Amino acid sequence: MVSLTINGKTQQFDVPDDMPLLWLIRDFAHLTGTKFGCGMAQCGACTVHLDGSPLRACVTPVSAVAGKSITTIEGLSADASHPVQQAWAELDVVQCGYCQSGQIMSAVALLKAKPDPSDADIDAAMSGNICRCGTYQRVRAAVHRAAELSKA
């Protein structure tokens, strides 16, 4: 039995200690915004926040996060009003959309650490998130826009 706080709600899960956090989130907490991409922490589709820092859920065993706070894409805002989500919609970043929850979670962490990031900061922070559709220019523009929205 593992206890986790996911999106502000503390829950108990009867799962094996070595189960990847991704499967707990998707199959037991029924939050499907976090995606499986590669299973090797290489693509970023499974990015969530652990106590506010980005984490690849596909390779993280639940035993490593017991008692901690997890935020998924669903936990950013109930109505997509988070500045990063607003910027993503405003600039029409999404093409197929599969990688975007991980992209957004990485962008949120970046803006928390660097509220006014440079292009180089964005490129470095987002480099671990792969987008097969190639929306990288729109992602960069949306991070800049989210920084503006966060200041307003």
Buried (B, 14 or more C-beta within 10 A) or exposed (E): EBEBBBBEEEEEBEBEEEBBBBBBBBEBBEBEBBBBBBBEBEBBBBBBBBEEEBBBBBBBBBEEBEEBBBBBBBBBEEEEEBBBBBBBEEBEBBBEBBBBBBBBBBBBBBBEEBEEBEEEBBBEBBEBBBBEBEBBEBBBBBBBBBBEBBEE
